Amino acid sequence: MTYQELQAALKVFGLDERASLKEIKKHHRALVKIHHPDQVRRDSRDGEQNDSEQIRQINEAYALILDYLES
């Protein structure tokens, strides 16, 4: 993983490299809660697909950050 990839992952959560694991987890949970398909009722498929894409990006960023912190 490059430094730029880590920065991009942290940017998803609105954080910088000084963020603690506790802050990262807190932001992850908050974003998942906002964008989870079961929590948001959409009138169109576009909104549903957009939320699914955002959840995917949030989870990928979270996994990338955790991998970095564990190494």
C-alpha positions as CSV (number, residue, x, y, z in Angstrom):
1,M,0.0,0.0,0.0
2,T,1.3,3.4,-0.9
3,Y,1.0,6.6,1.2
4,Q,-1.4,8.0,-1.3
5,E,-3.7,5.0,-1.0
6,L,-3.7,5.4,2.8
7,Q,-4.5,9.2,2.4
8,A,-7.3,8.4,0.0
9,A,-8.8,5.8,2.4
10,L,-8.6,8.2,5.4
11,K,-10.2,11.0,3.2
12,V,-13.3,8.7,2.8
13,F,-13.8,9.2,6.6
14,G,-12.8,12.8,6.6
15,L,-9.7,12.0,8.7
16,D,-5.9,12.4,8.5
17,E,-3.0,10.2,9.4
18,R,-3.2,11.3,13.0
19,A,-6.6,9.7,13.6
20,S,-6.8,7.0,16.2
21,L,-8.2,3.6,15.7
22,K,-11.2,4.6,17.9
23,E,-11.9,7.6,15.6
24,I,-11.6,5.5,12.5
25,K,-14.1,2.9,13.8
26,K,-16.4,5.7,15.0
27,H,-16.5,7.3,11.5
28,H,-16.8,3.9,9.8
29,R,-19.9,3.0,11.8
30,A,-21.5,6.4,11.3
31,L,-21.0,6.3,7.5
32,V,-22.2,2.7,7.2
33,K,-25.3,3.7,9.2
34,I,-26.0,6.6,6.9
35,H,-25.5,4.7,3.6
36,H,-26.7,1.2,4.5
37,P,-29.5,0.1,2.1
38,D,-31.7,-1.2,4.9
39,Q,-31.6,2.2,6.7
40,V,-32.4,4.4,3.7
41,R,-35.6,4.2,1.8
42,R,-35.2,5.2,-1.8
43,D,-37.8,5.9,-4.5
44,S,-35.4,5.0,-7.3
45,R,-32.9,2.3,-8.1
46,D,-30.2,5.0,-8.8
47,G,-30.2,6.1,-5.1
48,E,-30.0,2.4,-4.0
49,Q,-27.1,1.7,-6.4
50,N,-25.4,4.9,-5.2
51,D,-25.6,3.8,-1.6
52,S,-24.4,0.3,-2.5
53,E,-21.4,1.9,-4.2
54,Q,-20.7,4.2,-1.2
55,I,-20.9,1.3,1.2
56,R,-18.4,-0.7,-0.9
57,Q,-16.0,2.3,-1.0
58,I,-16.4,2.8,2.8
59,N,-15.7,-0.8,3.6
60,E,-12.7,-1.0,1.2
61,A,-11.2,2.1,2.8
62,Y,-11.8,0.7,6.2
63,A,-10.2,-2.6,5.3
64,L,-7.2,-0.8,3.8
65,I,-6.7,1.3,6.9
66,L,-6.9,-1.7,9.2
67,D,-4.4,-3.7,7.1
68,Y,-2.0,-0.7,7.3
69,L,-2.4,-0.4,11.1
70,E,-1.9,-4.2,11.6
71,S,1.3,-4.2,9.6
